């Protein structure tokens, strides 16, 4: 609804108009009433009206001055002067301010004002329709221009044989003048993309919104810079500069990138990080700049939101083997899950993601390592009857491999483990015999030593015979069978994840006789430990 402001120092007139006219039936709302121009102006600065109906002769600020000030802020403001015969000398001034009507209090009827408000509403509707149509056309042109720019970037990256003269001519039409300037390239990457995408109706809408904000920010802070979107996640901004003064140019470009980050965070709640390139002066260097920036997935994986950093040369693989730490991480995780302590789990995630960051392992290796941790944990909890999930393994795999940043992976893991703990606590709270769940937990926490039925029944304050019968009834297998199965599962993990000898693994799992251990292993797995390690299963 359009907002109406009434201003008159004659209170009975204010009261009559505000209470008699059916504002909402006319399609407008009475925003406020004021007895002087100063009060009206103060209100308008916080909430501008669409229609102003004002007296002229008032204390503090008269109606002509009020109209002049508000018209400077809102040129489309519709104004009706409502005044006495004695104020008629001001009519000429009112006409100069393009006041739409001038009503004399002594002669006008309420119907006159009602018709005037209808007329104002129709005019405002017509103006808004024109603005809306203009915006629609402009949006269509803007979207088309961004599509042209995206096709240009894709062609530059993908086509091996491009005629440079034709390329330069097309680049000029898009604002890129490599025949006149050098350019420093940068690539912006969106953080928390999945949650950002959910705020918008479609990726196309998100694209359009980001392009609008970036365009406005660039026009304000670095005219001449050109931006290109590639898909939804990557945005390139090229800043014109003299590469002879690259250090100064980079400082200015960094300031502009900070403003772009601020504008997107403020307008759309979108966080960006930037990686800057080496600079380019021709088509070949421009293409190489794009390829170099796109090849920064290793470096970008470890960026925090709001970071601006120069591109580094691809790094050699870390000397420390990530999978050599797997057994330590997996064992610690299982034990913490059994303790059901969310704070310790969060500390665990922080500890290991810090380790990953310090060593700068490749993102692909990190995701493989994490996925194996989760799948092994899932299998272990299933065996303990402590887990069920609607989430398929493929879904989990896709979820993890969609993550672009380590800080996002850290948050994802904390949330995932929180859901695991919630389920484990729920199972423990159900009517299923708590003694059996405690027995499962005891075996898991002590798997790497000899475990006897008497020891566990004593731990649970139960008679050994009673515990043996109860376990068989609830678990569907004897306690000895369960312990053996869990020890063989652990032996398989140690054979896969460590270089320990069979003898050491046998000893580590609490077996006194290596031959017996090998026999048991063969019975469960079908091959000997050595054959298993050699890949015969």
C-alpha positions as CSV (number, residue, x, y, z in Angstrom):
1,X,0.0,0.0,0.0
2,X,1.1,3.5,-0.7
3,X,1.8,5.6,2.5
4,X,0.1,9.0,3.1
5,X,1.4,11.7,5.5
6,X,-0.9,14.4,6.8
7,X,0.6,17.7,8.1
8,X,-1.5,20.6,9.5
9,X,-1.1,22.8,12.5
10,X,-4.9,22.8,12.8
11,X,-5.6,19.7,15.0
12,X,-9.4,19.5,14.2
13,X,-8.6,19.4,10.5
14,X,-6.0,16.6,11.1
15,X,-8.6,14.7,13.2
16,X,-11.4,15.1,10.7
17,X,-9.3,13.9,7.7
18,X,-7.6,11.0,9.5
19,X,-10.9,9.6,10.9
20,X,-13.3,10.4,8.1
21,X,-11.5,9.3,5.0
22,X,-11.6,5.5,4.3
23,X,-7.9,5.3,3.6
24,X,-7.5,1.5,3.1
25,X,-10.6,1.3,0.8
26,X,-8.7,3.8,-1.4
27,X,-5.7,1.4,-1.5
28,X,-3.5,3.6,0.7
29,X,-2.5,3.7,4.4
30,X,-2.3,6.7,6.7
31,X,1.3,6.5,7.7
32,X,1.4,9.4,10.2
33,X,-0.1,12.8,11.1
34,X,1.9,15.9,12.2
35,X,1.2,19.4,13.5
36,X,4.4,21.0,12.1
37,X,6.8,20.5,9.2
38,X,9.8,19.7,11.3
39,X,8.1,16.7,12.9
40,X,6.9,15.5,9.5
41,X,10.4,15.9,8.0
42,X,12.0,13.9,10.8
43,X,9.5,11.0,10.3
44,X,10.0,11.1,6.5
45,X,13.7,10.6,6.9
46,X,13.1,7.3,8.5
47,X,10.0,6.3,6.5
48,X,9.4,8.3,3.3
49,X,5.7,8.7,2.3
50,X,4.4,8.3,-1.2
51,X,1.8,11.0,-0.8
52,X,2.0,14.2,1.2
53,X,-1.0,16.3,2.1
54,X,0.2,19.4,3.9
55,X,-0.8,22.9,5.1
56,X,1.5,25.8,4.2
57,X,1.6,28.1,7.2
58,X,3.0,26.1,10.1
59,X,5.5,26.7,12.9
60,X,9.1,25.4,12.7
61,X,8.9,24.5,9.0
62,X,6.2,25.6,6.6
63,X,4.6,23.3,3.9
64,X,6.6,24.8,1.0
65,X,9.9,24.2,2.7
66,X,8.8,20.7,3.7
67,X,7.7,19.9,0.2
68,X,11.0,21.1,-1.3
69,X,13.1,19.0,1.1
70,X,11.0,15.8,0.6
71,X,10.9,16.3,-3.2
72,X,14.7,16.4,-3.2
73,X,14.7,13.0,-1.5
74,X,11.8,11.5,-3.4
75,X,11.1,13.2,-6.8
76,X,8.1,10.9,-7.4
77,X,6.4,12.2,-4.2
78,X,2.8,13.2,-4.9
79,X,1.8,16.4,-3.0
80,X,-1.4,18.2,-2.3
81,X,-1.4,21.6,-0.6
82,X,-4.3,22.1,1.7
83,X,-4.5,25.7,2.8
84,X,-6.5,28.9,3.5
85,X,-7.3,31.8,1.2
86,X,-4.7,33.9,3.0
87,X,-2.0,31.5,1.8
88,X,-3.0,31.6,-1.9
89,X,0.1,33.9,-2.6
90,X,2.1,30.7,-2.1
91,X,0.4,28.9,-5.0
92,X,3.0,30.0,-7.5
93,X,5.8,28.6,-5.3
94,X,3.9,25.3,-5.0
95,X,3.5,25.0,-8.8
96,X,7.2,25.5,-9.2
97,X,7.7,22.5,-6.9
98,X,5.4,20.5,-9.2
99,X,2.7,20.1,-6.5
100,X,-0.1,18.1,-8.0
101,X,-3.0,20.0,-6.5
102,X,-3.9,23.0,-4.3
103,X,-7.0,22.7,-2.2
104,X,-8.6,25.6,-0.3
105,X,-9.8,24.6,3.1
106,X,-12.9,26.9,3.1
107,X,-14.3,25.5,-0.2
108,X,-13.1,21.9,-0.7
109,X,-15.2,18.8,0.0
110,X,-14.0,15.5,1.4
111,X,-15.0,13.9,-1.9
112,X,-12.5,16.3,-3.6
113,X,-9.6,14.9,-1.5
114,X,-10.9,11.3,-1.9
115,X,-10.8,11.7,-5.7
116,X,-7.4,13.3,-5.6
117,X,-6.0,10.3,-3.6
118,X,-7.5,7.9,-6.1
119,X,-5.8,9.9,-8.9
120,X,-2.5,9.9,-7.0
121,X,-2.8,6.1,-6.5
122,X,-3.5,5.5,-10.3
123,X,-0.5,7.7,-11.2
124,X,1.8,5.8,-8.8
125,X,0.6,2.5,-10.1
126,X,1.3,3.6,-13.7
127,X,4.8,4.8,-12.7
128,X,5.6,1.6,-10.8
129,X,4.5,-0.5,-13.8
130,X,6.8,1.4,-16.1
131,X,9.7,1.0,-13.6
132,X,8.9,-2.7,-13.3
133,X,8.8,-3.2,-17.1
134,X,12.1,-1.2,-17.4
135,X,13.7,-3.4,-14.7
136,X,12.5,-6.6,-16.4
137,X,14.0,-5.4,-19.7
138,X,17.2,-4.4,-17.9
139,X,17.4,-7.7,-16.1
140,X,17.0,-9.6,-19.4
141,X,19.8,-7.5,-21.0
142,X,22.0,-8.0,-17.9
143,X,21.4,-11.7,-17.9
144,X,22.2,-11.9,-21.6
145,X,25.4,-10.0,-21.1
146,X,26.5,-12.3,-18.3
147,X,25.8,-15.3,-20.5
148,X,27.9,-13.8,-23.3
149,X,30.7,-13.2,-20.9
150,X,30.5,-16.8,-19.5
151,X,30.6,-18.2,-23.1
152,X,33.6,-16.0,-23.8
153,X,35.5,-17.4,-20.8
154,X,34.6,-21.0,-21.6
155,X,35.8,-20.6,-25.2
156,X,39.0,-19.0,-24.0
157,X,39.7,-21.9,-21.7
158,X,38.6,-24.8,-23.9
159,X,39.5,-23.8,-27.5
160,X,43.1,-24.5,-28.4
161,X,43.1,-22.4,-31.7
162,X,41.7,-18.9,-31.3
163,X,42.5,-16.0,-33.7
164,X,43.9,-13.4,-31.4
165,X,42.6,-10.3,-33.3
166,X,39.0,-11.6,-33.2
167,X,39.5,-12.5,-29.5
168,X,40.7,-9.0,-28.7
169,X,37.8,-7.4,-30.5
170,X,35.3,-9.5,-28.6
171,X,37.2,-8.9,-25.3
172,X,36.8,-5.1,-25.9
173,X,33.1,-5.4,-26.2
174,X,33.1,-6.9,-22.8
175,X,35.2,-4.2,-21.2
176,X,38.6,-6.0,-21.4
177,X,41.2,-3.9,-23.1
178,X,44.4,-5.9,-23.2
179,X,45.8,-3.8,-26.0
180,X,45.8,-0.8,-23.6
181,X,46.4,-2.3,-20.1
182,X,47.8,-5.2,-18.2
183,X,45.4,-7.0,-15.8
184,X,45.8,-8.7,-12.5
185,X,43.4,-11.7,-12.4
186,X,41.7,-13.0,-9.3
187,X,39.3,-15.9,-8.7
188,X,36.6,-15.6,-6.0
189,X,35.2,-18.8,-4.5
190,X,31.9,-19.0,-2.6
191,X,32.0,-20.5,0.9
192,X,29.3,-22.8,2.3
193,X,27.8,-23.0,-1.2
194,X,25.1,-25.6,-0.3
195,X,23.6,-23.4,2.4
196,X,23.9,-20.3,0.2
197,X,22.1,-22.0,-2.7
198,X,19.2,-22.9,-0.4
199,X,18.5,-19.1,0.1
200,X,17.6,-18.7,-3.6
201,X,15.0,-20.2,-5.8
202,X,17.6,-21.5,-8.3
203,X,21.3,-21.3,-9.2
204,X,20.4,-18.9,-11.9
205,X,18.8,-16.5,-9.4
206,X,21.9,-16.8,-7.2
207,X,24.1,-16.1,-10.2
208,X,22.1,-13.1,-11.1
209,X,22.1,-11.7,-7.6
210,X,25.9,-12.1,-7.2
211,X,26.6,-10.5,-10.5
212,X,24.5,-7.5,-9.7
213,X,26.2,-6.9,-6.3
214,X,29.7,-7.4,-7.8
215,X,28.9,-5.1,-10.7
216,X,27.8,-2.3,-8.4
217,X,30.8,-2.8,-6.1
218,X,33.3,-2.7,-9.0
219,X,31.7,0.4,-10.4
220,X,32.1,2.2,-7.1
221,X,35.6,1.0,-6.1
222,X,37.5,0.1,-9.3
223,X,36.0,1.3,-12.6
224,X,37.5,-0.5,-15.5
225,X,37.7,-3.9,-13.7
226,X,35.8,-6.7,-15.4
227,X,34.2,-9.8,-13.9
228,X,33.3,-13.1,-15.4
229,X,31.3,-15.9,-13.9
230,X,32.2,-19.5,-14.7
231,X,29.3,-21.8,-13.6
232,X,28.0,-20.9,-10.2
233,X,30.9,-21.4,-7.9
234,X,33.8,-19.5,-9.5
235,X,33.9,-15.8,-10.3
236,X,36.9,-14.1,-12.0
237,X,37.7,-10.4,-11.5
238,X,40.4,-8.8,-13.7
239,X,41.8,-5.4,-12.5
240,X,43.4,-3.1,-15.1
241,X,46.9,-2.0,-14.1
242,X,50.5,-1.3,-15.1
243,X,52.4,-4.5,-14.4
244,X,55.5,-2.4,-14.0
245,X,53.9,-1.2,-10.8
246,X,52.4,-4.5,-9.8
247,X,52.9,-4.1,-6.1
248,X,50.9,-0.9,-5.9
249,X,48.3,-2.3,-8.3
250,X,47.9,-5.4,-6.2
251,X,47.4,-3.3,-3.1
252,X,44.6,-1.3,-4.8
253,X,43.1,-4.5,-6.2
254,X,43.1,-6.1,-2.7
255,X,41.2,-3.1,-1.3
256,X,38.6,-3.6,-4.1
257,X,38.3,-7.3,-3.3
258,X,37.7,-6.5,0.3
259,X,34.9,-4.2,-0.7
260,X,33.4,-6.8,-3.0
261,X,33.5,-9.3,-0.1
262,X,31.9,-6.8,2.3
263,X,29.1,-6.0,-0.3
264,X,28.2,-9.6,-0.9
265,X,28.3,-10.4,2.8
266,X,26.0,-7.4,3.6
267,X,23.6,-7.8,0.7
268,X,23.3,-11.6,0.3
269,X,25.1,-13.1,3.3
270,X,27.6,-14.7,0.9
271,X,31.2,-15.2,2.0
272,X,34.0,-15.1,-0.6
273,X,37.7,-15.8,-0.7
274,X,40.0,-14.5,-3.4
275,X,43.1,-16.0,-5.0
276,X,45.1,-13.5,-7.1
277,X,47.2,-14.4,-10.1
278,X,50.5,-13.2,-11.6
279,X,49.1,-10.7,-14.2
280,X,48.6,-10.8,-17.9
281,X,49.2,-8.5,-20.9
282,X,47.9,-10.6,-23.9
283,X,45.5,-13.3,-24.8
284,X,47.9,-16.2,-24.2
285,X,48.8,-14.9,-20.7
286,X,45.1,-14.2,-20.0
287,X,44.2,-17.8,-20.8
288,X,47.2,-19.1,-18.7
289,X,46.0,-16.9,-15.8
290,X,42.6,-18.5,-15.9
291,X,44.0,-22.0,-16.1
292,X,46.4,-21.3,-13.2
293,X,43.7,-19.9,-11.0
294,X,41.4,-22.9,-11.8
295,X,44.3,-25.2,-10.8
296,X,44.3,-23.8,-7.2
297,X,41.9,-26.4,-5.7
298,X,44.7,-27.6,-3.3
299,X,45.4,-24.1,-2.0
300,X,41.8,-23.0,-1.9
301,X,40.8,-26.1,0.1
302,X,42.5,-24.6,3.2
303,X,41.2,-21.0,2.8
304,X,39.0,-19.4,5.5
305,X,36.1,-17.1,4.6
306,X,37.1,-13.6,3.7
307,X,40.7,-14.6,2.8
308,X,42.6,-12.8,0.0
309,X,45.8,-14.7,-1.0
310,X,48.3,-14.8,-3.8
311,X,48.4,-18.0,-5.9
312,X,51.2,-20.4,-5.0
313,X,52.9,-22.8,-7.3
314,X,51.5,-26.4,-6.9
315,X,53.1,-28.0,-3.8
316,X,54.9,-31.3,-3.6
317,X,53.1,-34.0,-1.6
318,X,53.7,-33.8,2.2
319,X,56.5,-36.1,3.4
320,X,54.2,-37.6,6.1
321,X,51.9,-40.3,4.9
322,X,48.3,-39.5,5.9
323,X,47.2,-43.1,6.0
324,X,50.0,-43.9,8.5
325,X,47.9,-42.0,11.0
326,X,44.7,-43.8,10.1
327,X,44.7,-46.5,12.8
328,X,45.4,-43.9,15.5
329,X,42.5,-41.7,14.3
330,X,40.1,-44.6,13.8
331,X,40.8,-46.1,17.3
332,X,40.5,-42.7,19.0
333,X,37.2,-42.0,17.2
334,X,35.6,-45.4,18.2
335,X,36.5,-44.9,21.8
336,X,35.2,-41.4,21.9
337,X,31.9,-42.4,20.3
338,X,31.5,-45.1,23.0
339,X,32.1,-42.4,25.7
340,X,29.2,-40.4,24.2
341,X,30.9,-37.1,25.0
342,X,30.1,-34.4,22.3
343,X,32.7,-31.9,23.6
344,X,35.5,-34.5,23.3
345,X,34.3,-35.4,19.8
346,X,34.5,-31.8,18.8
347,X,38.0,-31.6,20.2
348,X,38.8,-34.7,18.2
349,X,37.6,-33.0,15.0
350,X,39.5,-29.8,15.7
351,X,42.7,-31.8,16.5
352,X,42.7,-33.8,13.3
353,X,41.6,-31.0,10.9
354,X,44.4,-28.9,12.4
355,X,46.8,-31.8,11.6
356,X,45.4,-31.9,8.1
357,X,45.8,-28.1,7.6
358,X,49.4,-28.1,9.0
359,X,50.4,-30.8,6.5
360,X,48.4,-29.4,3.6
361,X,47.5,-32.9,2.2
362,X,45.7,-32.9,-1.1
363,X,41.9,-32.4,-0.8
364,X,41.2,-35.7,-2.6
365,X,43.5,-37.6,-0.2
366,X,41.8,-35.9,2.8
367,X,38.3,-36.8,1.6
368,X,39.3,-40.4,0.9
369,X,40.8,-40.6,4.4
370,X,37.7,-39.1,6.1
371,X,35.3,-41.3,4.1
372,X,37.2,-44.4,5.1
373,X,37.0,-43.3,8.8
374,X,33.3,-42.8,8.5
375,X,32.6,-46.0,6.7
376,X,34.7,-48.1,9.1
377,X,32.9,-46.4,12.1
378,X,29.5,-47.1,10.5
379,X,30.4,-50.8,10.1
380,X,31.7,-51.0,13.6
381,X,28.6,-49.4,15.1
382,X,26.3,-51.6,13.0
383,X,28.2,-54.6,14.5
384,X,27.5,-53.2,17.9
385,X,23.8,-52.7,17.1
386,X,24.4,-49.0,17.8
387,X,23.7,-47.5,14.4
388,X,21.2,-47.4,11.6
389,X,20.9,-44.7,8.9
390,X,18.6,-43.7,6.1
391,X,21.7,-42.2,4.4
392,X,23.2,-44.4,1.8
393,X,27.0,-44.8,1.3
394,X,26.7,-43.0,-2.1
395,X,24.9,-40.1,-0.4
396,X,27.6,-39.8,2.2
397,X,30.3,-40.0,-0.5
398,X,28.6,-37.3,-2.6
399,X,28.2,-35.1,0.5
400,X,31.9,-35.2,1.4
401,X,33.2,-34.8,-2.1
402,X,30.9,-31.7,-2.7
403,X,32.7,-29.9,0.2
404,X,35.2,-27.4,-1.1
405,X,36.9,-26.1,2.1
406,X,38.5,-27.8,5.1
407,X,36.5,-25.5,7.5
408,X,33.3,-26.7,5.9
409,X,34.4,-30.3,6.3
410,X,35.1,-29.6,10.0
411,X,31.6,-28.3,10.5
412,X,30.1,-31.2,8.6
413,X,32.0,-33.7,10.7
414,X,30.9,-32.1,14.0
415,X,27.3,-32.2,12.9
416,X,27.6,-35.8,11.6
417,X,29.2,-37.1,14.8
418,X,26.6,-35.2,16.8
419,X,23.8,-37.2,15.0
420,X,25.7,-40.4,15.6
421,X,26.0,-39.6,19.3
422,X,22.4,-38.7,19.5
423,X,21.4,-42.1,18.1
424,X,23.9,-44.0,20.4
425,X,22.4,-42.2,23.4
426,X,18.9,-43.0,22.2
427,X,19.7,-46.8,21.9
428,X,21.2,-46.7,25.4
429,X,18.1,-45.1,26.7
430,X,15.8,-47.7,25.2
431,X,14.5,-50.8,26.9
432,X,17.1,-53.2,25.3
433,X,19.2,-54.7,28.0
434,X,21.7,-52.0,29.0
435,X,24.1,-54.7,30.3
436,X,24.6,-56.0,26.7
437,X,25.3,-52.5,25.4
438,X,27.8,-52.0,28.2
439,X,29.4,-55.3,27.3
440,X,29.7,-54.2,23.6
441,X,31.3,-51.0,24.8
442,X,33.7,-52.8,27.1
443,X,34.9,-55.1,24.3
444,X,35.4,-52.1,21.9
445,X,37.4,-50.2,24.5
446,X,39.6,-53.2,25.4
447,X,39.8,-55.0,22.1
448,X,43.6,-54.9,22.1
449,X,44.1,-57.2,25.1
450,X,42.8,-60.5,26.3
451,X,39.1,-60.3,27.3
452,X,37.3,-63.1,29.3
453,X,33.7,-63.7,30.1
454,X,34.4,-63.6,33.9
455,X,36.2,-60.3,33.6
456,X,33.2,-58.6,31.7
457,X,30.5,-60.2,34.0
458,X,32.5,-58.9,37.0
459,X,32.7,-55.4,35.4
460,X,28.9,-55.5,35.0
461,X,28.3,-56.9,38.5
462,X,26.5,-60.0,37.0
463,X,26.8,-63.7,37.7
464,X,29.0,-65.2,34.8
465,X,26.4,-68.0,34.0
466,X,23.6,-65.5,34.0
467,X,25.6,-63.0,31.8
468,X,26.5,-65.8,29.3
469,X,22.8,-66.8,28.9
470,X,21.7,-63.2,28.7
471,X,24.3,-62.3,26.1
472,X,23.4,-65.3,23.8
473,X,19.7,-64.4,24.1
474,X,20.1,-60.7,23.3
475,X,23.0,-60.7,20.8
476,X,22.2,-64.0,19.0
477,X,25.7,-65.4,19.5
478,X,27.9,-66.4,22.5
479,X,30.1,-63.9,24.2
480,X,33.2,-65.8,23.1
481,X,32.0,-65.8,19.4
482,X,31.3,-62.1,19.6
483,X,34.8,-61.3,21.1
484,X,36.5,-63.5,18.5
485,X,34.6,-61.8,15.7
486,X,35.5,-58.3,16.9
487,X,39.2,-59.3,17.3
488,X,39.4,-60.7,13.8
489,X,37.8,-57.5,12.5
490,X,40.4,-55.5,14.3
491,X,43.2,-57.8,13.0
492,X,42.0,-57.1,9.4
493,X,42.2,-53.4,10.1
494,X,45.7,-53.7,11.5
495,X,46.9,-55.8,8.5
496,X,45.5,-53.1,6.1
497,X,46.6,-50.0,8.0
498,X,49.9,-50.8,9.6
499,X,53.1,-52.6,8.8
500,X,53.1,-54.6,12.0
501,X,54.1,-58.2,11.7
502,X,51.5,-61.0,12.2
503,X,53.3,-61.9,15.4
504,X,53.0,-58.4,16.7
505,X,49.3,-58.1,15.8
506,X,48.6,-61.5,17.5
507,X,50.3,-60.3,20.6
508,X,48.6,-56.9,20.4
509,X,45.2,-58.5,20.3
510,X,45.9,-60.6,23.4
511,X,46.5,-64.0,21.8
512,X,49.3,-66.0,23.5
513,X,49.6,-68.6,20.7
514,X,50.3,-67.3,17.1
515,X,49.4,-70.6,15.5
516,X,46.0,-70.5,17.2
517,X,45.5,-66.9,16.1
518,X,46.3,-67.8,12.4
519,X,43.9,-70.8,12.6
520,X,41.1,-68.7,14.0
521,X,41.8,-66.0,11.4
522,X,41.6,-68.5,8.6
523,X,38.3,-70.0,9.9
524,X,36.7,-66.5,9.9
525,X,38.3,-65.0,6.8
526,X,39.1,-67.9,4.6
527,X,42.8,-67.1,4.2
528,X,45.8,-66.6,6.5
529,X,46.8,-63.1,7.8
530,X,49.8,-63.0,5.3
531,X,47.5,-64.0,2.4
532,X,45.0,-61.4,3.5
533,X,47.6,-58.6,3.6
534,X,48.8,-59.8,0.1
535,X,45.3,-59.2,-1.3
536,X,44.1,-62.7,-1.7
537,X,40.6,-61.8,-0.5
